[in-house]
Amino acid sequence: MASGNPLIDQGVLNRVKGTVVWADFPVLNVTAPFLDREGINFRVTGEASAQLPTLTGIVQSPECFLPCSVVLALLKTQSLAEQYKIQLENYCLLGQGTVYPDIAVNGITSFQLQNMSIQGVGDMLFNGTTPIFAVTCSGFYVCNNALFN
């Protein structure tokens, strides 16, 4: 008896759907028209559970948050880049943010970020060859919510 085709729909990415929204600073919200092709780079680091060695194994100790960072490849040719520069010079703290992925339908959902701040700006070339003004924002992402039950 022949089985059906094992292939499943792989989904669709949408290059212009990835966005970053700040709860307290909507003027700093980032959408596709403000970005270089590098777009948004979101990274969660650390380990969701510390593994504590024992004499005969490991004790798991789940963390309740993970450090995270968002690199925004803004266009230095637009006023949003200047808004981030002003925010960094004035007060780097951003608070809560949301990163929305580049997913057309289904797939992963948004990431809620806590206690975010502008950490810095990447290298900038002022030779007319790149429009990138890369802003790095860092904070934490909540995990293991069941710990609080």
C-alpha positions in Angstrom: 0.0 0.0 0.0 1.5 3.3 -1.1 1.6 6.2 1.3 0.9 9.8 0.4 3.5 12.4 -0.3 5.4 13.0 3.0 6.2 16.6 2.1 4.5 19.3 4.0 4.1 23.0 3.3 7.3 24.7 4.3 5.7 28.1 4.8 6.5 31.5 3.5 8.7 34.3 4.7 7.8 38.0 4.2 10.8 40.3 4.0 8.8 43.3 5.0 6.9 41.9 8.0 9.7 41.9 10.6 9.2 44.8 13.0 10.2 46.1 16.4 7.7 48.0 18.6 8.6 49.8 21.8 5.8 50.2 24.4 7.0 53.6 25.7 8.8 55.0 22.6 6.5 54.6 19.5 8.7 57.2 17.7 11.4 54.5 17.7 9.3 51.7 16.2 11.1 50.0 13.3 9.4 48.7 10.1 10.8 47.5 6.8 11.1 51.0 5.1 13.6 52.0 7.8 15.9 49.0 7.3 18.8 47.9 5.2 18.6 44.4 3.7 20.2 43.0 6.9 17.0 43.9 8.6 16.5 42.9 12.2 18.8 40.4 14.0 17.3 39.0 17.2 19.4 36.8 19.4 18.5 35.0 22.7 21.7 33.9 24.6 22.4 32.0 27.7 21.0 28.7 28.8 17.3 28.1 29.7 18.5 25.8 32.6 21.6 25.7 34.6 23.0 22.2 34.9 24.5 21.7 38.3 26.9 18.7 38.5 26.5 16.2 41.3 28.5 13.2 42.2 26.4 11.0 39.9 24.6 13.3 37.4 23.1 16.7 37.1 20.5 18.8 38.9 18.5 21.0 36.5 17.9 24.6 37.7 15.7 26.4 35.2 16.3 30.1 34.6 13.4 32.6 34.5 14.9 34.8 31.9 17.5 34.8 29.1 19.6 37.8 27.9 18.6 38.9 24.5 19.7 41.5 21.9 18.3 43.1 18.8 20.4 44.6 16.1 18.6 47.1 13.9 20.2 47.8 10.6 18.7 51.2 10.3 19.3 53.5 7.3 21.6 56.4 8.3 19.9 58.4 5.5 16.6 58.6 7.4 15.4 60.5 10.5 14.7 57.3 12.5 18.5 56.7 12.7 18.8 60.2 14.1 16.0 59.5 16.6 17.9 56.5 17.9 21.1 58.7 18.1 19.2 61.3 20.1 17.7 58.6 22.4 21.1 57.2 23.1 22.5 60.6 23.9 19.5 61.6 26.0 18.5 58.4 27.9 19.4 54.9 26.7 16.6 53.0 28.5 13.7 51.7 26.3 11.8 49.4 28.6 9.4 46.8 27.0 9.6 45.9 23.4 8.2 43.4 21.0 10.0 41.7 18.0 7.7 40.5 15.3 9.3 37.9 12.9 9.3 37.8 9.1 6.6 35.1 9.0 3.7 35.4 6.5 1.3 33.0 8.3 1.7 30.3 11.0 5.2 29.7 12.4 6.7 31.4 15.4 5.0 34.3 17.0 6.3 37.6 18.5 8.8 37.8 21.3 8.1 40.0 24.3 11.3 41.7 25.6 11.8 43.3 29.0 14.1 46.0 30.4 15.6 46.8 27.0 18.2 49.6 26.5 20.3 50.9 23.6 23.7 49.3 24.2 25.5 51.0 21.3 26.0 51.6 17.6 28.1 49.5 15.3 30.9 50.6 13.0 29.8 53.2 10.5 31.4 53.8 7.1 31.2 57.4 5.9 32.5 56.7 2.4 29.3 56.6 0.6 29.2 52.7 0.2 26.8 51.6 2.9 23.6 53.1 4.5 23.8 51.1 7.7 23.4 52.6 11.1 23.4 49.4 13.2 21.8 50.0 16.7 22.1 47.2 19.3 19.5 47.0 22.0 19.7 44.5 24.9 17.6 43.3 27.7 15.9 40.0 28.6 13.4 37.5 27.4 11.2 35.7 29.9 11.3 31.9 29.8 10.1 29.0 32.0 6.9 30.8 33.1 5.8 27.6 34.8 8.3 28.3 37.5 5.8 30.9 38.9 2.9 28.5 39.1 
